[in-house]
Amino acid sequence: MATYVHQLISQSAIKTPKAPALILKDLQLSYEELDEYIHCIANGYQSLAIFRHDRIGIYLHKTIENVVCMFASSLTDSVFVPINPVLKAAQVNHIINDCEIKLLITNKGRYKALLPILSQLPSLTHIILTDGDINEAIEGIKVISWATFIEVPRKEIETSNTANDMAAILYTSGSTGKPKGVVLSHSNIVLGAKSVAQYLNNSAEDKILAVLPLSFDYGLSQLTTSFLVGASCVLLDYLLPTDVLKAIEKHQITGLAAVPPLWSQLCKINWQNNTGASIRYFTNSGGALSTTNLKQLRILMPNALPYLMYGLTEAFRSTFLAPKEIDKRIGSMGKAIPNAEILVLRPDGSECEPHEAGELVHKGPLVSLGYWNAAEKTAERFKPAPQVPSGIMLNEIAVFSGDSVKKDDDGFLYFVARQDEMMKTSGYRISPMEIEEVLYQHELITEAATLGVPHSELGHAIIAVISCTKLNDSIAIEKSILKHCQKELANYMVPKKIILLADLPHNANGKIDRNQLQLTYKSYFSGDI
């Protein structure tokens, strides 16, 4: 069985070399071809002096190059850092500098957007352009074309890492501002694939559609579970929900994973010619799936088993609700996935009684290695595991989710609330401070607070409540602020509504009273569709 990330592909290449592994539009690579391509990329890495623990940033949309560059890092004992392709230069700057990325792989369009900040990236030595013929040096960084990069002669490569070495860093937003890098080991990723494939009953017969960003653990999971069992993974960057339906029909997809906003969009369009008949299962994570949409999806995909899931990037997936329980356990997150133990604890560390709300705590080998370069934040979330037998010496670490949940009498979990101010919109977790830092760059803004308020499709919709130096033309000011946000933020971070006030409310400590604002605007989008 696979121990390292690249072995998810190489072992399937041994078992079924000619089976289709990766599909993009009309391009198809077999496991044998994919494994060979990964070795080619690994040789290219070594020619650029990329070695053990070096970080490789991959800033691309869903392409074959994106996938092979991630998995090739495992062969050279280096670490891949997938960067969401919708992020703008400021967010990419933070990620590259935070984990000191040495090599960045991107395309010409994104490279041009990064040109103004290249001088601010001291760790970066090389940039590879997957669609360019540029070979030059700029700001002390060598820019290399893809054709030049893959010309390196094939050599045998030996790995020297262990299953517990870091394999990837996935960036996720935190409650204190800029995104944090969650460090995943080879064991985390490989065992995570085994855990999910086990309860989804994945096999080599599956054709899995990858519509989610590969920078998400949930999106990355579509690749790892496919490759583990020798299935086919179809990559799709969709513009419209109808693109998803076309891909399902064209490739006869059997497995589909999405977040609530996409499910909502899919429920609103016309499914023709038994489009959903091929689907064997569908999964939801990144927020609760509404009862109405779940009912509709079961009609549209009549042969599919629904799996409702909850997970943390810090511990991969955590729970799932089995299809046979869905009608009996309305609103439940289910129970722990294979290779995980889930506890519901009080602040003193004792376990909660049934129907008593407490913090969800995840134990077991899926718990990640912590946050990159953030010892204090790691210590806040990753703590010695409770309920370890006293007669043995174990250094087990559990992850404390910060989410409040409760169990029923049969041990099924139900989500109660988030214990911090994080917002989740369109499946993305976002820190208010991350948006507010951009808002404060606008010349007219004196104070700003961003809120996540309930929204029927998005989970949370973002509202920016702002006080300005002048309010003589509120419409023009709102447009100016919105334009600023659209320029500096990823689309999913841009506020859905900007509210201008003469003054923001403050608490006794002189801080913006977020609780009061939350109460004032919590129903702003009630009835919104």
C-alpha positions as CSV (number, residue, x, y, z in Angstrom):
1,M,0.0,0.0,0.0
2,A,1.0,3.6,-0.6
3,T,3.2,5.3,2.1
4,Y,4.1,8.5,0.2
5,V,1.9,10.8,-1.8
6,H,3.5,9.9,-5.2
7,Q,2.9,6.2,-4.5
8,L,-0.9,6.8,-4.8
9,I,-0.1,7.1,-8.5
10,S,2.9,4.8,-8.9
11,Q,1.2,1.8,-7.3
12,S,-1.9,2.2,-9.4
13,A,0.4,2.5,-12.4
14,I,1.8,-1.0,-11.5
15,K,-1.7,-2.5,-11.1
16,T,-3.5,-0.9,-14.0
17,P,-0.9,0.9,-16.2
18,K,-3.3,1.6,-19.2
19,A,-6.3,2.7,-17.1
20,P,-7.3,6.3,-17.5
21,A,-6.0,8.3,-14.5
22,L,-6.5,12.0,-15.3
23,I,-8.9,13.6,-17.8
24,L,-9.1,17.3,-18.9
25,K,-11.5,18.1,-21.7
26,D,-10.4,15.7,-24.5
27,L,-6.9,15.0,-23.0
28,Q,-6.5,11.8,-21.1
29,L,-3.4,10.4,-19.3
30,S,-3.2,6.7,-18.2
31,Y,-1.6,5.8,-14.9
32,E,1.5,4.8,-16.7
33,E,1.7,8.1,-18.5
34,L,0.9,10.1,-15.4
35,D,3.6,8.3,-13.4
36,E,6.2,8.9,-16.2
37,Y,5.2,12.6,-16.3
38,I,5.7,12.9,-12.5
39,H,9.2,11.5,-12.8
40,C,10.0,14.0,-15.5
41,I,8.9,16.9,-13.3
42,A,10.8,15.5,-10.3
43,N,14.0,15.5,-12.4
44,G,13.2,19.1,-13.3
45,Y,12.9,20.0,-9.7
46,Q,16.3,18.4,-8.9
47,S,17.9,20.3,-11.8
48,L,16.8,23.5,-10.0
49,A,18.3,22.4,-6.7
50,I,14.9,21.7,-5.1
51,F,15.5,19.2,-2.3
52,R,14.0,17.9,1.0
53,H,11.6,20.3,2.7
54,D,11.9,23.0,0.1
55,R,8.5,24.6,-0.6
56,I,7.0,24.7,-4.2
57,G,4.1,27.0,-4.8
58,I,1.6,26.0,-7.5
59,Y,-0.5,29.0,-8.6
60,L,-2.6,27.5,-11.4
61,H,-6.2,26.7,-12.3
62,K,-7.0,23.0,-12.7
63,T,-4.6,21.7,-15.3
64,I,-2.6,18.5,-15.9
65,E,0.6,20.5,-14.9
66,N,-1.0,21.5,-11.6
67,V,-1.6,17.9,-10.6
68,V,1.8,16.5,-11.8
69,C,3.7,19.3,-10.1
70,M,2.0,18.6,-6.7
71,F,2.6,14.8,-6.8
72,A,6.2,15.2,-8.2
73,S,7.2,17.1,-5.1
74,S,6.8,13.9,-3.1
75,L,9.5,12.2,-5.2
76,T,12.1,14.9,-4.3
77,D,11.1,15.1,-0.6
78,S,9.9,18.7,-1.2
79,V,6.6,20.2,-0.1
80,F,3.8,21.4,-2.4
81,V,1.8,24.5,-1.6
82,P,-1.3,24.8,-3.8
83,I,-2.4,28.5,-4.1
84,N,-6.0,29.2,-4.9
85,P,-5.9,30.6,-8.5
86,V,-8.6,33.2,-7.6
87,L,-6.3,34.9,-5.0
88,K,-4.8,38.3,-5.9
89,A,-1.2,39.5,-5.6
90,A,-1.5,40.6,-2.0
91,Q,-2.7,37.2,-0.8
92,V,-0.1,35.3,-2.9
93,N,2.6,37.6,-1.5
94,H,1.6,36.6,2.0
95,I,1.7,32.8,1.2
96,I,5.0,32.9,-0.6
97,N,6.7,34.9,2.2
98,D,5.1,33.0,5.0
99,C,6.4,29.6,4.1
100,E,9.4,30.9,2.1
101,I,8.5,29.3,-1.3
102,K,11.6,28.7,-3.4
103,L,9.9,27.7,-6.7
104,L,6.7,29.1,-8.1
105,I,4.8,27.4,-10.9
106,T,2.2,29.6,-12.6
107,N,1.1,30.9,-16.0
108,K,1.7,34.1,-18.0
109,G,-1.4,35.9,-16.9
110,R,-0.8,35.4,-13.2
111,Y,2.9,36.0,-13.6
112,K,2.2,39.5,-15.0
113,A,-0.1,40.2,-12.1
114,L,2.7,39.3,-9.7
115,L,5.4,41.4,-11.5
116,P,4.9,44.5,-9.2
117,I,5.6,42.4,-6.0
118,L,8.5,40.2,-7.2
119,S,11.0,42.3,-5.3
120,Q,9.1,41.6,-2.1
121,L,9.6,37.8,-2.4
122,P,13.2,37.1,-1.2
123,S,12.9,33.4,-0.9
124,L,11.8,32.9,-4.5
125,T,14.6,31.7,-6.8
126,H,12.7,30.4,-9.8
127,I,9.4,30.8,-11.6
128,I,8.2,28.3,-14.2
129,L,5.6,29.4,-16.7
130,T,3.4,26.5,-18.0
131,D,2.2,28.4,-21.0
132,G,5.1,30.7,-21.9
133,D,8.4,30.6,-23.8
134,I,10.1,33.2,-21.6
135,N,13.6,32.4,-20.3
136,E,14.9,35.4,-18.4
137,A,16.0,36.7,-15.0
138,I,14.1,39.5,-13.2
139,E,14.4,40.8,-9.7
140,G,17.0,38.1,-9.1
141,I,14.5,35.3,-10.0
142,K,15.1,33.0,-13.0
143,V,11.9,32.7,-15.1
144,I,11.8,29.4,-17.1
145,S,9.5,28.2,-19.8
146,W,7.8,24.8,-19.3
147,A,9.5,23.4,-22.4
148,T,12.9,24.2,-20.9
149,F,12.0,22.8,-17.5
150,I,10.9,19.4,-18.8
151,E,13.9,18.9,-21.1
152,V,16.0,17.5,-18.2
153,P,17.2,13.9,-18.9
154,R,15.4,11.2,-16.9
155,K,17.3,9.9,-13.8
156,E,16.4,7.6,-11.1
157,I,15.3,9.4,-7.9
158,E,15.5,8.1,-4.4
159,T,13.4,9.5,-1.6
160,S,14.9,9.9,1.9
161,N,11.8,11.2,3.8
162,T,9.5,9.3,6.1
163,A,5.7,9.0,6.2
164,N,5.6,11.6,8.9
165,D,7.6,14.2,6.9
166,M,5.6,17.2,5.7
167,A,4.3,16.7,2.2
168,A,2.0,19.8,1.7
169,I,1.0,23.1,3.2
170,L,-2.6,24.1,2.7
171,Y,-3.5,27.7,3.5
172,T,-6.7,28.3,5.4
173,S,-8.0,31.6,7.0
174,G,-7.8,32.0,10.7
175,S,-9.7,34.1,13.2
176,T,-6.8,36.4,13.8
177,G,-6.1,37.7,10.3
178,K,-4.0,36.4,7.5
179,P,-4.3,32.7,6.3
180,K,-2.4,30.1,8.2
181,G,-0.5,27.2,6.5
182,V,-1.7,23.8,7.7
183,V,1.2,21.3,7.4
184,L,0.1,17.9,6.2
185,S,2.4,14.8,6.3
186,H,2.5,12.0,3.7
187,S,0.7,9.9,6.3
188,N,-2.1,12.5,6.7
189,I,-2.8,12.6,3.0
190,V,-2.5,8.9,2.2
191,L,-4.4,7.8,5.2
192,G,-7.0,10.4,4.5
193,A,-7.5,9.0,1.0
194,K,-7.9,5.5,2.5
195,S,-10.4,6.7,5.1
196,V,-12.7,8.5,2.6
197,A,-12.4,5.8,-0.1
198,Q,-13.4,3.3,2.6
199,Y,-16.8,4.8,3.5
200,L,-17.5,6.0,-0.1
201,N,-16.7,2.5,-1.4
202,N,-14.5,4.0,-4.2
203,S,-13.2,1.6,-6.8
204,A,-11.3,1.5,-10.1
205,E,-14.7,1.7,-11.8
206,D,-15.4,5.2,-10.5
207,K,-15.1,8.4,-12.6
208,I,-14.8,11.3,-10.1
209,L,-15.4,14.9,-11.1
210,A,-13.1,17.4,-9.5
211,V,-14.9,20.8,-9.5
212,L,-13.5,22.2,-6.3
213,P,-10.2,24.1,-5.9
214,L,-7.2,21.8,-5.5
215,S,-6.0,24.2,-2.8
216,F,-8.9,22.9,-0.6
217,D,-8.4,19.7,1.3
218,Y,-11.8,18.7,0.1
219,G,-10.8,19.4,-3.5
220,L,-7.4,17.7,-3.2
221,S,-9.3,14.7,-1.8
222,Q,-10.9,14.1,-5.1
223,L,-7.5,13.5,-6.6
224,T,-6.1,11.4,-3.8
225,T,-9.1,9.0,-3.4
226,S,-9.2,8.5,-7.2
227,F,-5.5,7.7,-7.5
228,L,-5.6,5.4,-4.4
229,V,-8.1,3.0,-6.0
230,G,-7.1,3.5,-9.6
231,A,-10.2,5.4,-10.6
232,S,-10.4,8.2,-13.2
233,C,-10.4,11.8,-12.1
234,V,-11.9,14.4,-14.4
235,L,-10.7,18.0,-13.9
236,L,-13.2,20.8,-14.5
237,D,-13.0,24.6,-14.1
238,Y,-16.6,25.6,-14.6
239,L,-18.0,29.0,-15.5
240,L,-21.6,28.0,-15.3
241,P,-23.4,25.2,-13.5
242,T,-24.5,23.8,-16.9
243,D,-20.8,23.1,-17.5
244,V,-20.9,20.6,-14.6
245,L,-23.9,18.9,-16.2
246,K,-22.2,18.6,-19.5
247,A,-19.1,17.1,-17.9
248,I,-21.3,14.6,-15.9
249,E,-23.0,13.5,-19.1
250,K,-19.9,13.4,-21.3
251,H,-17.8,11.4,-18.9
252,Q,-20.5,9.4,-17.2
253,I,-19.4,10.6,-13.8
254,T,-20.0,8.3,-10.8
255,G,-18.8,10.5,-7.9
256,L,-19.5,14.2,-7.4
257,A,-18.4,16.5,-4.5
258,A,-19.5,20.1,-4.0
259,V,-20.2,22.8,-1.4
260,P,-23.8,24.2,-0.7
261,P,-23.6,27.2,-3.1
262,L,-22.8,25.0,-6.1
263,W,-25.5,22.4,-5.1
264,S,-28.0,25.3,-4.9
265,Q,-27.0,26.4,-8.4
266,L,-27.3,22.9,-9.7
267,C,-30.8,22.5,-8.3
268,K,-32.0,25.6,-10.2
269,I,-31.1,24.4,-13.7
270,N,-32.7,21.9,-16.0
271,W,-31.2,18.3,-15.9
272,Q,-32.1,16.6,-19.2
273,N,-31.8,13.1,-20.7
274,N,-31.2,11.4,-17.3
275,T,-28.0,13.4,-16.8
276,G,-27.6,12.3,-13.2
277,A,-28.3,8.6,-13.8
278,S,-24.6,7.7,-13.8
279,I,-23.8,9.2,-10.4
280,R,-23.3,6.6,-7.7
281,Y,-22.7,9.0,-4.8
282,F,-22.5,12.7,-4.1
283,T,-20.9,14.4,-1.1
284,N,-21.4,17.7,0.7
285,S,-19.0,19.6,3.0
286,G,-18.1,23.2,3.7
287,G,-21.4,24.0,5.3
288,A,-24.9,22.6,5.8
289,L,-26.9,21.4,2.8
290,S,-30.5,22.6,3.0
291,T,-33.2,20.0,3.3
292,T,-34.9,21.4,0.2
293,N,-31.8,21.1,-1.9
294,L,-31.0,17.6,-0.6
295,K,-34.4,16.5,-1.5
296,Q,-34.1,17.9,-5.0
297,L,-30.6,16.4,-5.5
298,R,-31.9,12.9,-4.6
299,I,-34.5,13.3,-7.4
300,L,-32.0,14.6,-9.9
301,M,-29.5,11.8,-9.1
302,P,-31.9,8.9,-8.5
303,N,-29.1,6.2,-8.3
304,A,-26.8,8.2,-6.0
305,L,-26.2,7.8,-2.3
306,P,-25.8,11.1,-0.5
307,Y,-23.0,11.6,2.1
308,L,-23.1,14.6,4.3
309,M,-19.7,15.5,5.8
310,Y,-17.9,17.8,8.2
311,G,-14.2,18.4,8.2
312,L,-11.3,20.6,9.2
313,T,-8.2,21.3,7.1
314,E,-6.3,20.8,10.3
315,A,-7.6,17.2,10.4
316,F,-8.8,16.5,6.9
317,R,-12.4,15.1,7.1
318,S,-13.7,14.4,10.6
319,T,-17.3,13.1,10.3
320,F,-19.8,11.8,7.8
321,L,-23.5,10.8,7.9
322,A,-24.1,7.5,6.2
323,P,-26.9,7.5,3.6
324,K,-29.0,5.1,5.5
325,E,-29.2,7.6,8.4
326,I,-30.1,10.7,6.4
327,D,-33.9,10.5,6.8
328,K,-33.6,9.5,10.4
329,R,-31.0,12.1,11.5
330,I,-32.1,15.3,9.9
331,G,-29.4,17.9,10.3
332,S,-26.8,15.5,11.7
333,M,-23.0,15.6,10.9
334,G,-22.9,11.9,11.5
335,K,-20.1,10.1,13.3
336,A,-16.3,9.9,13.0
337,I,-14.8,8.8,9.7
338,P,-12.5,5.7,9.7
339,N,-9.1,6.4,11.5
340,A,-10.6,9.3,13.5
341,E,-12.0,9.7,17.0
342,I,-14.3,12.6,17.7
343,L,-14.9,13.9,21.3
344,V,-17.3,16.6,22.5
345,L,-15.6,18.3,25.5
346,R,-16.4,21.0,28.1
347,P,-13.8,23.7,28.7
348,D,-12.3,21.7,31.6
349,G,-11.6,18.7,29.2
350,S,-14.4,16.5,30.5
351,E,-16.8,14.9,28.0
352,C,-20.2,16.3,27.5
353,E,-23.4,14.4,28.1
354,P,-25.8,13.7,25.2
355,H,-27.6,16.9,24.1
356,E,-25.0,19.1,25.9
357,A,-23.1,21.5,23.6
358,G,-19.3,21.4,23.7
359,E,-16.2,21.8,21.5
360,L,-15.6,19.2,18.8
361,V,-12.1,17.7,19.3
362,H,-10.5,15.4,16.7
363,K,-8.0,12.7,17.7
364,G,-6.1,10.2,15.6
365,P,-3.5,9.9,12.8
366,L,-5.4,12.4,10.5
367,V,-4.5,15.3,12.8
368,S,-2.0,17.5,10.8
369,L,1.4,18.6,11.9
370,G,0.2,22.1,12.9
371,Y,0.5,25.5,11.4
372,W,3.6,26.6,9.5
373,N,5.7,29.1,11.3
374,A,3.1,29.9,13.9
375,A,4.0,28.2,17.2
376,E,1.5,30.2,19.3
377,K,-1.4,29.6,17.0
378,T,-0.5,25.9,16.8
379,A,-0.5,25.7,20.6
380,E,-3.9,27.3,20.8
381,R,-5.5,24.7,18.5
382,F,-3.3,21.6,18.8
383,K,-3.1,20.2,22.3
384,P,-2.2,17.0,24.1
385,A,-5.0,14.5,23.4
386,P,-7.4,13.9,26.2
387,Q,-8.4,10.4,27.5
388,V,-5.0,8.8,26.9
389,P,-4.5,5.7,29.1
390,S,-2.3,6.6,32.1
391,G,-0.2,3.5,31.9
392,I,1.6,4.3,28.7
393,M,3.7,7.2,27.5
394,L,2.1,8.8,24.4
395,N,2.8,12.1,22.8
396,E,-0.5,12.2,20.9
397,I,-1.9,15.5,19.8
398,A,-5.5,16.4,19.1
399,V,-7.0,19.3,17.2
400,F,-9.6,21.5,19.0
401,S,-11.9,22.7,16.3
402,G,-13.4,25.8,17.9
403,D,-16.8,24.6,16.8
404,S,-19.6,23.9,19.2
405,V,-21.5,20.6,18.6
406,K,-23.6,18.2,20.5
407,K,-24.4,14.4,20.4
408,D,-27.7,12.7,20.5
409,D,-28.4,9.6,22.6
410,D,-26.9,7.4,19.8
411,G,-23.7,9.4,19.4
412,F,-24.7,11.2,16.2
413,L,-23.2,14.7,16.1
414,Y,-25.1,18.0,15.4
415,F,-23.5,21.3,14.6
416,V,-24.4,24.2,17.1
417,A,-22.2,27.2,16.3
418,R,-18.7,28.5,15.5
419,Q,-16.9,29.7,18.6
420,D,-15.0,32.5,16.8
421,E,-15.9,35.2,14.4
422,M,-15.0,33.2,11.2
423,M,-17.3,33.6,8.3
424,K,-17.9,30.7,5.8
425,T,-19.2,31.8,2.4
426,S,-19.3,29.6,-0.7
427,G,-17.4,26.9,1.2
428,Y,-14.5,29.3,2.0
429,R,-13.5,30.1,5.6
430,I,-12.7,33.8,5.8
431,S,-11.3,36.0,8.6
432,P,-13.0,39.4,9.0
433,M,-9.6,40.9,9.6
434,E,-8.4,39.6,6.2
435,I,-11.0,41.8,4.4
436,E,-10.8,44.7,6.8
437,E,-7.0,45.1,6.1
438,V,-8.0,45.7,2.5
439,L,-10.9,48.1,3.4
440,Y,-8.6,50.2,5.5
441,Q,-6.4,50.9,2.4
442,H,-9.3,52.9,1.0
443,E,-8.6,56.6,1.6
444,L,-12.1,57.5,2.8
445,I,-12.6,54.7,5.3
446,T,-12.0,55.6,9.0
447,E,-13.4,52.4,10.6
448,A,-14.6,49.1,9.2
449,A,-16.1,45.9,10.4
450,T,-17.0,42.9,8.3
451,L,-19.8,40.5,9.3
452,G,-20.9,37.1,8.1
453,V,-24.7,37.0,8.1
454,P,-27.0,34.1,7.3
455,H,-27.7,33.6,3.6
456,S,-29.7,30.8,2.0
457,E,-27.2,30.0,-0.7
458,L,-23.8,31.2,0.5
459,G,-24.0,30.0,4.1
460,H,-22.8,33.5,5.1
461,A,-23.0,36.6,3.0
462,I,-20.3,39.3,3.8
463,I,-21.5,42.7,4.9
464,A,-19.0,45.6,5.4
465,V,-20.1,48.2,7.9
466,I,-18.1,51.3,7.4
467,S,-17.7,54.9,8.7
468,C,-16.1,57.4,6.3
469,T,-14.5,60.8,6.5
470,K,-17.3,62.1,4.3
471,L,-20.8,60.9,3.4
472,N,-21.9,63.6,0.9
473,D,-22.4,61.1,-1.9
474,S,-23.1,57.6,-0.4
475,I,-23.8,55.9,-3.7
476,A,-20.5,57.1,-5.3
477,I,-18.6,56.1,-2.1
478,E,-20.1,52.6,-2.0
479,K,-19.1,52.1,-5.7
480,S,-15.6,53.3,-5.0
481,I,-15.2,50.9,-2.0
482,L,-16.6,48.0,-4.0
483,K,-14.3,48.7,-6.9
484,H,-11.4,48.7,-4.5
485,C,-12.4,45.4,-3.0
486,Q,-12.9,43.8,-6.4
487,K,-9.4,44.8,-7.3
488,E,-7.6,43.6,-4.2
489,L,-9.7,40.6,-3.0
490,A,-10.7,37.2,-4.4
491,N,-14.3,37.3,-5.6
492,Y,-15.6,35.2,-2.7
493,M,-14.2,37.8,-0.3
494,V,-15.8,40.8,-1.8
495,P,-18.7,42.1,0.4
496,K,-22.2,41.5,-0.9
497,K,-23.3,44.7,0.8
498,I,-21.6,47.9,2.0
499,I,-23.3,49.9,4.7
500,L,-22.2,53.4,5.5
501,L,-22.7,54.8,9.0
502,A,-21.7,58.1,10.5
503,D,-20.1,56.2,13.5
504,L,-19.7,52.5,14.3
505,P,-20.8,51.3,17.8
506,H,-18.1,50.7,20.4
507,N,-17.9,48.6,23.5
508,A,-16.6,49.7,26.9
509,N,-13.1,48.9,25.9
510,G,-13.3,51.3,23.0
511,K,-13.3,48.4,20.4
512,I,-15.9,48.1,17.6
513,D,-18.9,46.4,19.1
514,R,-19.2,43.4,16.7
515,N,-21.8,41.7,18.7
516,Q,-24.1,44.7,18.4
517,L,-23.5,44.9,14.7
518,Q,-24.1,41.2,14.3
519,L,-27.5,41.5,16.1
520,T,-28.4,44.5,14.0
521,Y,-27.7,43.0,10.6
522,K,-28.2,39.2,11.2
523,S,-31.5,39.2,9.3
524,Y,-30.3,41.4,6.5
525,F,-30.6,38.7,3.9
526,S,-33.6,36.8,5.3
527,G,-35.7,35.6,2.5
528,D,-32.9,36.1,0.0
529,I,-32.6,33.3,-2.6
